[in-house]
Amino acid sequence: MTMTNQDKSNEPVYRQLQLIHERYFRDVADAWADSQSQCRNIQTEFERGIERAYQSQQPEQFRVAQDEYQQKVQSLYSNPTLPQQYAEAYDKYKAALKQLIAESDINDLGFTDVRNLGQSLLSVSTTAMNLVGPVSPSAPAASDPFSPPGGAPGAAA
């Protein structure tokens, strides 16, 4: 559900926060699904290669299938796309949250709104830190929940 700025202003703050929170987890789920699809494709190609090798009864074909499989798996796991997608989802969450807070009258927030904000921050930042560890060369923003969107200190959102 994509909302325009006018639609957002008509929604209560708690609903806007809920939508921002849900969008983060949808973005993470979409990135994960894409990655799993690639894994399934690699596995299926490997199984077909083994099947062809079995049917031909050529030992060399078994080794070729195994070598191709290992190469594709290594390539998949060294590909920075998934960590980048996770980091982008986190950056979008932080930017949307920053905008929501900037456009909201803090005095209108009740105890439940503040609690929900805290729960969202905790669950999203914990998830982000677990998805993109500090050893990842991609997107420092995801490995440091206190950095601004974009990852660089002093970067504008």
Secondary structure, 3 states (H helix, E strand, C coil): CCCCHHHHHHCCHHHHHHHHHHHHHHHHHHHHHHHHHHHHHHHHHHHHHHHHHHHHCCHHHHHHHHHHHHHHHHHHHHCCHHHHHHHHHHHHHHHHHHHHHHHCCHHHCCHHHHHHHHHHHHHHHHHHHHHCCCCCCCCHHHHCCCCCCCCCCCCCC
